Amino acid sequence: MPDPLAQLAEHGQSVWLDYISRDLVTSGELERLIRDEHITGMTSNPTIFQKAIGQGSDYDEQIRQLVRSGVDDPNDIFFALAISDIQRATDMLWPVFERTQGGDGFVSLEVAPYVAHDTNATIEMVASLWERVDRPNLMIKIPATVEGLPAIRSSVAAGRNINITLIFALTMYDRVIEQYISALEERHERGLSIDVHSVASFFVSRVDTVVDKLLQEKLAQDPGNPTLESLLGKAAIANAVLAYETFERRFGDERFQRLRSAGAHVQRPLWASTSAKNPNYRDVVYAEALIGPHTVDTMPPQTIEAFRDHGIVAGDTVNADYADAHRVMEQLAAAGIDMERVTQDLLDAGVKSFADSYNEMIRDVAIKVDHLFGGLSARQHFDLAASTSTVLDAIKSDAAHTVAARVWRRDPDLWKPGDAAHAAIIRNRLGWLDVTGAMRERVAELLALGAHVRESGWQDCVLLGMGGSSLCPEVLRASFGSAAGQPVLHVLDTTDPVAISRVTAAIDPARAGFIVASKSGKTLETLSHLAHFWEVMRAAGVAQPGDHFIAVTDPGTSLAATARERQFRNVFENPADIGGRYSALSFFGLVPAAVAGIDVEALLDRARDMRRSCSPGTPADLNCGLALGTTMGLLHAAGRDKVTILAPDRIAEFSLWAEQLIAESTGKEGKGIIPIGSEPLGDPTVYGDDRLFVALRIGDDAAFDGAVGALRRAGHPVVTLEMADLFDLGAEFFRWEFATAVAGASLRIDPFDEPNVQESKDNTGAVLARYEKDGALPDEPPTATTGVIRVYGGGSGSAADAVRAHLETARTGDYVALMAYVTPDADNETALQRLRVAIRDGRRVATTLGFGPRFLHSTGQLHKGGPNTGVYIQITADDAHDVPIPGRRFSFSVLKRAQAAGDLQSLRDHGRRVIRVHIAGDLSAGLETLTDAVATAAAAR
């Protein structure tokens, strides 16, 4: 089917874009419009810039730079911002300008509205803007006021391309043409080039807006008058058609032909305001009626899309029937419609409207200047001791800026130069860079979901997922809770039968919902959860269990098919080019947030602000993600490979999310940044020289601030990231994603694959297959036993001795990982944290703690693929009871034990230093015994 936009070009009409914004010219969207939508030029005006600058933070970083450089007048700041956009746009359209030999490829920038009635000021501003933009394919817009007419002639005579805007009246249009032709004649007489370009912007739909209102007033006095009714919606097109008749007459006469033979260009009519304002009119009615040679139609994005979708190109419509246009104008005059008055009022209103927009924009800029220095880049602090100057210089360097640009270009060689296999993976894993925009378009849908579950009476909602599908929801659940009236959010990312039983007992199936989240759609744990809770719903007599389930997965997965087959309430298919650990700001994070009543739009707004901070055009030292990533990479190279994430209680779970992101992204090929999450803060003396601390600060927390301050004073490198409120979590998700990608580049690894995760899964599958065949899990004799504690794979003697001997293998710069396949509850976490602190304080090594199998989808990749600097202690325990998995020949307890066995085997296969400690009796007492043994050994050192 022919493309209507392409057909316009065949009839001599160019399509220009009536819109501009920083995001448009930096995101690649303008390049796409030029390439795919036949856009050959652009126009801008104060209203467009007011919307672009006044909404969001696209311009904040440049405003900061301008203010810092001494530019503090809001008017000067605005034109600096606008010129930056115009220059980018003209550069992108330069190939069009060259291809059409100057026929197209122009971008228009308007003089300030406050000079609209000042001829000399207009001339001066045109000259200034022309010089500052310094692009041959620029057009300066001058309003078609009486005072503007001499400025038009003067500017064209000076060789500047001019777009005359706000033309409504035919008489004014004729005067505008006269100024242009006279200026060309002046140049020609002086022996100057007349290769000057101009368009005359004739405004269309606003005429109908005014005239239709006048006609309706007359119809109120004379209801049903057929002539009046027939004139509704006709004035604007007739006015424009007669303008084109004027164009053909003035540029077809002998006077202009002499100029044309000397190289002059016609002043093309540009149809502006061609989007229908009246919803009763066809949305592309004006665009369809004004097609003809040597014309331009400047359309806003929505009109371009509408015309591409259903516009009809019925030949040269603009010059098809001049007689009918004259008839319409005569009938309007006969009806008492004074078109001279109408068009003058429209001109006055247009100048005022642009002036109002300009003033509002200047106000917005002033407010931004007043507040911006409490912004994102000002809320990050790098106190890196001896490394401070080195790191800050590196962050500011051109090389760092290039890294950011290459991330946005999706250049796989940034991470794995010349590696075709990795290039394919990388190119398909960078969707997180743009997902905030895609998700903002789905906010209404997410809000509707939240309202729907509330109205449905859900009291609880259980998120069933692992790794990247669960950790962001866990952060949001723990930080925000649920809004009033929204279901309580539970996150189930374990195969522990006790934990599953507790969640099952805590909910009323009839008033509960479930979010089944799996990127691949085949995550064993998640599908087992689904089987369990589906059966729970059926057993409870829930008539339509599918109404209680929501799926979040990639397009085309088996989970998506199952969800549709079972008639789930919703199936959210996430963009496939986003890896699980980078999916926080996609449906995987936002669907649970919406169900809990968390303001997803606010989260996305903060994420968008951070995204802009990380954009390729942002100076490197103001690029928040680049700064953090560069710091992590440089300090890793200096031996500080333990990035310790410190988060106050309000956002404590964030460290677990960041831990997964960093570990799974960088822990491979024998390299890796070791993230330390949720480790209790200690005295500065217990930390080695292998740490970089990153502290997130939110609100006043004297104890937390004091502890972080003590680290700083002791000479430990500390990065502090200040959050304004909880919604800044959206910004932090993006910051850390970008930073991790940047840090991955410094390690020369692919931060988007997970080459070793599958090993444990395969081992688990083998263990389960053996269990299904033999009815038993593999076993081995303990190497040490004391009471209820048995140690496997360590030294002989007492269990305590075996654990102590294992810890003795930890060298300076190593870390100890506790991998606990036990019920993930508060009591067990407290006991494990005591053990962890005893190890850290006693041996002065970094520690990690993960509940299995959760950590397999997090630090598990680092354990197998990262540097061999880990000392691993797997902790298992007897389950108090078991829970069957419907449709499986094994239970949740068997699955958990198989996962532990599979992971243990994988660690051994990689030659890691690992033991398994099994507590057969009282878990709490067993953990206390281990802690005492570690503490006693430390005291004896």
N, C-alpha and C positions, 0 to 999 in steps of 0.2 A: 504494500500500500504506500503511495507516495507520501513523503514527509511534507506537510503543509508549509513548514518553515523554509524548507529547501525550495518549494515552489515559489515562494515570495521572491527569492533571489532571481528566479527565472523571469520574473516580470519586472525586474529592475528595482525592486524594493529591498532595502537593507533592514535587518533587525538589530536594533541596539538594545542594550540592557539598561533599564531605568532603575538602577540600584547599585550601591557600592557599600562595602564594609571591609574592615580589616580581615575578618575571617574569610570573606569571599576571595580576597586576593592572596591570601597566604595558605589556604587549605587545599588548593588545587581545584576548587569548584569553578572558578572563572576559566581556568584552562580547559576544564571539561565542557563548559558552556560554549566556548569558542570552538572546541573540537567537535562536539556532538550536537549542539543546538543551533549552529549557524549564526552565532552572535558575532557581529563585525564592528561593534562600537559600544560605547557606554555613555550614559548621562548621569549627572548627580545634581543635587540641589540641597539647600539647607535642611529641608525636612528629612531627606534621606540620611544625611549625616547626623542629624539630631537623633534619629532612631538608632543609628549604628553606634554612635559614641555614648549616648545617654543610657543605653541598655547593655548591661554586662561589663566586662572588663577587658575587651580586646585592646583598648588603647592605653591601659593603665601603665604598662612598663615604659612606653614612649613618653607618657606624661611625666613619669618619674625622672626620666633622663632629661627632659626639657627643663623641668624645675631645677634639677641639680646643676644644669648648665647655665642657669640664670634667666631662663625664659619663664616668666611667671604671670604674664598678662594672658587671661583666658582667650582673648581673640588671637593673639600670636600663637598660643598653644594649638588652638583649633586649626589654623591654617597649616601649621607644621604637620599635624596629624593628617589633614586632608591631602596635602601635597605628597606625603609618603604613600598614601593609598593611590592617588592619581598616577604617580610615577610608576608604581608597580603595575597598575593596570595598563598604562600606555606601553610599557615594556612588553607585557604579555600580548598586546594587540599589535605590536610593531610588525610581526610577520604578515598580518592582514594588510596593514598600511603599505608594505612593500609589494605584496602580491597584487593589490588593486591599484598600484601606482598612485597612492594618495586618495583614492576614491573612498576608502573606508579605513577602519582601524583607529578612529578618534575616541578620545575620552574628554568629557566636558567637566570643567570646574567653574563654579559660579562666583562672581564677585559678591562681597558681603551685601546683604539687603539694605544696609544703612547708607549705601552710596547710590541707591536706585534713582534718586532724584537730584543727584549731584554729578554734573557732567565731568568736571575736572577730576573729582575724586574717583570716578569710574575709570577714566582714562589712566590715571596713575596706578590704580589697583590692577587693571588689566596688564599694564607694563610690568609691574612687580611680579605678579603671578606667572606671567609668561617667562620671565627671566628665572624665577625660582624653580619652576617645574622643569624647564629646559628640555622639552620634548617636542619634536616637529609634529607629532600626531596629537597634540593638545588642542582643545578648543576652550576659549574662555567665554563664559555665558554672561551676556549683558541683558538686563530686563528691557522689554520694549516700551519703556516710558518715553515721554516727550524729551526728557533730559538725557535719556540714553541714546537717542538718535545720533547726535553729534559724536558721541563716544564710539558708536559703531563705525562711523566713517573714519574717524581718527585712527582707530585701532586697526582696521583693515588696511588703511593707507600706510600704516607702520609695518605691514607684512605679517600681522598676527591673525591666526585662525579664530573666527568668532562664531559662537552659537547665540543667536538672539532668541531669548526665551520670553514666555508669558505673552505670546501674540494671540489675541482673540478676535480683533477687529480686522475686517478686510482693508479698511482704509489705512490702518497702521501697518498691515503687512505690505501694502504698496509702498509706503514710506520707508520701510526697512529695506526693501529691494533697492529703492533709489539710493540709499546710503551705501549699499554694497557696490552697486555698479559705479557710482560716482567715485568711490575710493579706488576702484580698479582703474578707472580712467585716469585718475590723478597719478597713480603709480606708473601707468603706461606712458603718460606724457613726460614723466621724469626719467624714463628709461629703466625703470626698476622691474623686476620680475613680477608677473601677476599670477604666479603659482601660489595663490592664497585660497584657503578653503573656508566655506561658511555654510551653516544650515540655519533655517528659520523655523523655530519651534512653535508650531501652531497647535494650541491646546483645543481639545475636542470635547470630551464627555462633560466637562464642567458647564459647557454651554447648555446642554440639555437639562442639566440639574436645575439651572436657573429658569430657563424658558419653560420647562415642564411645570414648574411651580406656578409661574405666571398664568399658564394655560389652565391649570387646575383651579386657580382662583377665578378665572373667567367662567369655567365650566360650572363652578358653584353658583354663579349668577345665571347661567344659561345651560342647565343640565341637558345632556344628550346632543349638544350642538355637534353635528357630524364634522364640520370643518375643523373646529377646535380639537376634537378627538383625533382627527386624522393627522394633526400636526404634532401630537405627542411623540417625542423621540426622534423628530426629524430635523430639528434646527441645527444640531451639532454637525451632522454629516453634510447637510446642505452648505453650511458655512465653510466647512473644510473643502468641499468640492469646488466651491467658487474661489477659494484661495488657490487651488491647483489651477483653475482656469486663469487666474491672474499670473501664476508662475509661468504657464505656457506662453501667455501673451508677452510678458516682460522679457523672458529669456529666449523667446523665439523671434524677437524683432531684429531689425537691421542693426540697431545700436549695439546690442550685446553680441551679435554675431561677429562684429568687427573685433571685439575683445576676445571672443572665443577663438577666432582664427589666430590670435596672438598668444594663445595658451591659457586663457581664463577658464575657470570652472563655474558651472551654474551654482547658484546658492540653492541647495536642495531643500525642499519642504520636509520638515521633520514633524510627524504627527506625535504629539505628546498627549498624555492623559487619555489613552485609548482603552483603558479598562472600564467596563461598564459600572457606573455607580448605582444605577437602578437595578435591583435584583429581578425585576420583571422583564428586563431586556436580556437578550442573548449576551453572554459574557464577552464574546469576541465580535460583537456586531460592528463596532467602529473599525476594528482592524480589518475585517472582511470588506468593508465598504470603501476603503481608502487605499487600494492597491494600485500602483502605477509606476511608470518609469521615473527614475531620478528622485525617488522618495525614500524616506527613512521612517520606520515606526519604532519608537523607543518604548519598550514594554517592561513592566515589572515582572519579576520571576513567575508570579502566578498566572499572568496573562500569557507569557511565553509557553508555559506548560499547557494552559488551556488551548491555545492555538495549535500547538503541536498535537494535542489530543483530538481536537474536533473542529479546528478551523477549516473553512472552505475557501479555496482560491478559485474564484470564478472569473479569471481574466483581469484585465485592467479596469477595475470597477470605479476608480476615482474620476475618470474622464468619460464614463459611459453615457451620462445623461446630464449635461449642464442645464438643459432646459428645465428639467424637473427641479433642480436645485434652485434655479431662479424662481420657479413657481412657488416653492416652499417659502422662500424669503418674502415674496410678494404677499402671500397669504398671511404670513406672520405680521407684516406691516399693516395689512388690512384689519387684522384682529387687534391691533393696538400694541403690538410687541415692538418696542423701540430697541432694535439690535445695537445701535450705537451706544445706548445707555447700558444695555446688558453687558456688552463687551468691555465698556469702560469700568463698570462695577466689578467685573471679573478680574480685570487687570489690577484694580486697586486692592481687591480682596486677595489676589495672588501675591502681590508684593507684601501685604500685611501678614498673610499666612507664613510666607517664607521668613519674614522678619520675626514673627512670633516663634517659629521653630528655631531660628538662629539664636534668639535671646534665651530660649529654654536650653539650648545646647550649651551656650556660654555659661549658663548657670550650672549645668551639669558638670562642665569642666571645672568650674570654680570649686564645686563641692568635692570633686575628685581630688583636686590639688590640696584641699584642706584636710582630706582624710587618708590619702593614699600612703602616707609614710608610716602608717600602721599596717601596711599590707603584707603580702606573703613573704616577699624577699626580706622585708625588715623584721620578720618574725622568725628568722633562722639565724642561729649564732654558732660560729665555729671557733671553739676554744681548743686548739689542737696542740697546745704546748709547743715543743720545738718544731713541730711540723706545720704550724699555722701559716707562716709566710709562704712556704713551699706549696702547700695545698691551695691557698688562696690565689697565688700567682698562676697555678695550673688551671684553676677554675676559670680565671679571667682570660686565659690564652685563646688564641685563634684555633689551636688544635682542639680544645674542649668545645668551642662553638661548632667546629666542623663535626664533631661526634654527634652533637644534638641534631644538626641538619641531616646527617646520614641516618640517624634513627628514623626521622620523619620521612626520609626518602625511601625507607625500607630497604636499605642497602645491605644485603647479606654479607658482603665482604667486610663490613665493619666488624663482624664477629668471627666468620670463618672464611678468610680470603681464598677464593678459587675453589671452594668446596661445593660442587653442584648438588650433592645429596643434602647437605645442610641448607643450602640456599632454598631448596624447595620447601623444607620445613619452616624456615624463618619467614619466607614470604607468606605462608599460610598461618602465621601466628602473631601477626601484628595488628589485628583488628581492634585490640584494646585501645590503640591510639585514638581511634575515632568513635568508640562505642558510646561515649557520653552524648554525642549529638544524636545518634540513632535512638538511644534510650529516652532522650528528651521528647522525641516524637511519639513515644509510647507512654508518656506520663499519664495521660488521660485514661488510658487502658489500665494502667497499674492502679490509679486511684479508684477506678470503677471496681477493680478486683477487691481492693480493701473494703469498699463500701458493701460489696456483695456478700463477702464472708461475714461482715458484721450483721447485715440484715438477715443472713441465714442462721444466725444464732450460734456460730462457732465460738466455743469457749476456749478451745485449745487447738493449736496447729503444730504438728510435728514435722520438722524438716528431716527428711531421710536422705543423707548424702555423705560423701567422704571427701576429704582434702579440700580442693578448691571449691567444691560444691557446698561445703559446710562451714568453713572457717570464717568467711565474711559474715554469713548469717549469725554465727556464734558471737562475733564481735558486736554486731548490731543488737542482738538479743541482750547480751550482758550490759551493754552501754546504755541503750535506750529503754529497754523493757518494751511493753506494749502500751499503746494509747488506750484511753478509756473506751470501753465498748468493743475493743478489738481482741481477738483470741490471744491467749498466752502462747508465745512461741517457744517450742522446745527444739533442741538440735540433737539428733541422734546420729552419732558417727562412730558407733562402736558395735562390735558383735558380742559384747559381754551380756550374758543372759540376765544377770541381775539388773543391769541398767535398763535392758529392754523391758523386763517385767515391771520395773518401777514406772516407766513411762506409760506402759499399758494400763497399769492400775490407776494412774493419775488422771486419765481422761475418761470422759463419757462418750462412747463411740457415736452416739446419735448427735452429739454436739461438738464433734472434733473433725479436723481436717488434716490432710497430709500433703506435703510438697515432696515429690519424688524427684530428686535432682541428680542427674548423671550426664556428663558431657558425652561419653561414649554410648550411654544407654545400656551398658552391659556390666556395670560395676557389681561384683558379686555381693558385697555387703548390702548395697542399696536394694538390689533385687530381692535379697533375702528379707530385708525390712518390709518391702512391699508385699511379699507373700504373707508375712506374718500379720501385718495390719489389715490386709484385705480379708484374711480369714477372721480376724477380730471383728471386723464390721459385719461380715456375713453371720458370724455366730451371735452377734448382738441383735440380729434381725433387721439391720438397716436395709431398707428396700432397694435403694439405688446407691450402692457404695461408691460408684464412680463420681457421684456428685460431691463426694468428700475428698477427692484426690485432684491434685494439680501436678502436672509434669513439667519439668524444665530440662531440656536436653538439646542436642544438636539436631539439625534437620535430617530426616531420613533414618533415625536410629530405630532399633527394635523397641526401645522404650516408648518412642513416639507412636509407633504402630500399636503397641499394647494399650497405651493411654486412649487412643482413639477407639480401639476395639472395645475397651471397657467403659467408654463414654465418660472419661474424666471431665471434670468441670472445665478445666483449661489445659491447653498444651502450649507452652511457651517454647518456641524453637529459637535457640540462641544463635547469633552469628557463629558460623563454624570456624572462623579464622581467629578464634580466641582460645588460648590454652586455659585449662582449669584454674591454675593459680593466678592468672591475670584476669579472671572473670568477675571480680568483685563488683564492678560498676555495670555489669550486664544483668540479664534476667536472673542469673544465679544468685546475685546479691540483692537485687531490687524486688523480685517477687516476694521473698520472705519479708523484706522490709515493708512492702506495701500491705501485706496481710497483717502485720503487726501494727499498722497505722503510723509507721515512721514516715516523715515527710521526704519522699523520694526526690521530689523536685529540688528541695533544698540541698540534699546530698549531691545531686547532679550539678547544681549551680556551683557548689564549692569545688567539685571535681573539674568543672569546666574552667573555673578560675585558675586552678593549678595546671590544667592542660595548657592554657594560654601562657602561663608562666614558663612552661617547658617548651614552648613552641620554637621553631628554628629561627624565627626573627628576634627572639628575646636575647638581649646581651647575656653572655655566658655567666657573668657574675650575678645576674638576677634570675637565672634559670634554676628554679628550686630543685627539680629532679636531677638536673645535670650536676649541680653543686654537691648534692648528697652522694650521687653515684661516683663522681670523680673522687670524692673524699674516701669512700669505701675502697675504691680501686687502688688509690695511691697508698693508703695506710696498709692495705693487704700486702702490697709489694714491699712495704717497710717492715713486715713481720707482724703487724697488728691485724690478724685475720679473724679475730673473734668480735663480730659486731654485736654488741650487747644492747638490746632494745629495752629501755627503761620506760615503763608506762605507769602512771598513777592508777589507783584502784578503779577509778571511773571508766577507764579504757584499758584495763589490764589485759583483756583478751586480744587486743590489737597485736601484742608482741607475738602471739601464736600465729596469727595470720602472716605477719612479716617474716617470721621464722620459716614458715613453709615456702613463701615466695623466694626468699634468698637461698635457702638450702636446696630446693629442687631446681632452681634456675642455675646456680653456680657450682654445685657439687658434682663434678664429673671430670673425666679425663685426668684423675689424680690431683685435681685442683679444687679450690672452693673457698668461699667466704663462709665461716662458721657462724651462723646466727645463734645468739643466746637469748631466748625468750623466757619470760616469766621467772627468771632467777631472782630471788629476793635480794634487795640491796644490802651490801655489806660494808664494813669498814674499808677504806681505801687500801689498807695494807694487805688485804686478802687477794688482791688482783695482781696478776702478772703484767708483763710488758707486751702482752699479745692482744690487748683489748682496745677497741674503739667503742665508746659509749655514745648512744644516740638516745636522748631523753625527750619524750613528748610531754609537753607541759600544758595543762588546761586548768584554768582557774587558780585559786590560791590553795596551796598545799604545803604548809611550812615544813613538815617533816620530809616530804619528798624533795622539795627545793633544797633543804639543808643537806640531805644526803648527796644530791647531785653536786651541790656546791663544794662539798668536801672532796669529791673525786676531782673536781676541777683544780682545787687548791693543791691537791697532792700531785699534780702534774699529769694526770691521766687526760688523754684527748677526749673532749666531750662536744658533741653537736647537740644543740638544743633547738627543738622545733616547737614553737608556741602555737597552740590552737585557740581560736576565739571561743568555740563552743563545740558541742558534740558533732554538729553537722560538718565540721572541718574534717571529720573522718573521711568524707568523700574526697576531699583534697588530698589527704594522706594516702589513701589507696592509690591514687594516680601518681603522687610523688614517688612512692616506693616502687611502683611498677616501673616507672621511667628510670629511676635511680638504679634499679637492679639490672635493667637492660644496659645502661651505661657501664656499670661495674663489670658486667659480663664481657663487654668489649675489651676492657683492660686485661681480662684474664684470657682473652682469645678463645672463649668457649661459646657454644650455642646456648643461650639462656632460655630457649624455648622448647628444648627436647628433654626427655627424662629416660636416658638409655638403660638405666639399671632398675627402674621400678618394676618392670615386667618380671625380673628374675624371681623376686619373692612371690609374685603371683603364680608363676609357673611352678615353683617349689610347693606352694600351698596346694595347687591343683594336683600335683603328684601325691602329696600326703593324703588328700581327700580321696583320690582314686584308690589308694591302698586301703584306706579305711572302709570305703564302700565294698571293696573286695574281701578284706579280711575281718572287718568289724573291729579293728584296733588301730590306734595311732602308733607310730614308731616310738620306741623307747630306748634308753641307754642307761647304763648304771651311773649313779652319781660318783663324783670323785671325792666328795667330802660331805659328811652328814653330821648335823648337830640338832637333836630334837626334831622339830618339825621343818627345819631348814635343810634343803639338799642343794648342793652345788654341782653343776655339770660343766665339764670342760676346764676346770681350774686345777689348782694344786690339791694335794692330799692334806689330811689333818682335819681340824675342826672347820666347820663352815665359815666361821669368822676369820680363821687363819687364811682360808682359801680366798675370801674376798679381799682381805688385806694384801695378800700376795699379788692378787690381780691388780689392785690399785697401785702397787709399787712399780708396775710396768709403765705408769704414766710419767712421761718426761716433760721437761719445761716446754711449753708451747702446745702440749697435747690438750685434749678435752675428754671428759668422762660423760658418757651418755647413759642415762637410765631409761630403759625401755620397759614400761610396766604394762603387762597384759593382765590388768586387774580392773575392778569396777571403777570407773572414772567419777568418783564422788568427792565431796569436800573433805571427808575424813581421810581418805586414802591420799588425796593430793597433799594435805597438810603433813601427813607422815612422810611421804616421799620428798617433800620439800625440805623437811628436817634432815633426811638422809643426804640430800643433795648439798645442802649448806655445809654439813659436816665434811663431805668430800672436798668441796671447794675451799673451805677455810683451812682444812687440815693439810691439803696438798697444794694449795694455791694454783689450782687449775680451773679452767672454765667447765661448766657443766650444762647439760641439756636434760630435759625431762619430757618424755612423751608417753601418752597412753596408747597402747596397742589395741586395735590396728590403726588408729588415727594417724600416728606418726609415720606409718609406711607410706602414706600419701603426702608426707611433708619432709621430715629430715631423713626418711628412709633412703632417698636417692643419694644424699650426701654421704650416708654411712657406707654405702657400697662404692659409689663413684668418686667421692672426694678424696682428699689426701689421707694417707694412713696415719692419722694423728689422733684417732679416737680410741678410747678404752671403753668397751661396751659391757653393760650389765643388763641382761634380760631378766626381768622379774615376772614369774608366773605364780599362780595360786589356784587352789581348788575353788571351783564355783559352788556357791551355796545351793543352787538348783539350776535346772536347765530349761531351755525353751526350744521346742521343735521348730523346724523350718518347713512349712507346708510345701509338699512337692519335692522335698529333698530327703536323701537317706542319711543325712547327718544333721545334727542340731547346731544351735548357736554356740554352745560350749565346745563342741567338736571343731566347728569352724574357727573359733578363736584360737584353740590350741594348735590347729593345723597352720594357722597364719604365723603363730609364734615359732613353730618348728620350721616352717619354710623360710622365715627371715633369718633364723639362727643358722640354717644351712647356708644361706646366701652369704652371710657375713664370714662364715668359716671358709667358704669357697674363695673369698677375696683375701684371705689371710689376715683378717682383722683380729684384734685382741678382744675376745668375747667369752663371757661365761654366762651360764643361765643359773639363776637362783630361784628355786621353787619353794614356796611356803605352803606346806600341806595343812597347817592348822589355822590358828588365829592370825590373820594377815597383819593386823595392827601390832600384835606382840612380836611377830616375826620382823616387821620393819623396824621396830624399836630396838630389837636385838642387833640388827645390822647397823643401825645408826650408832649404837653404843660401841660396837666393835670398831667402827671407823674413827669415832671420836677418841677412843682409847689409844688407837694406833697413832693418831695425830699428836696426842699429848706426850707419847713416848718418843717422838722424833726429836 
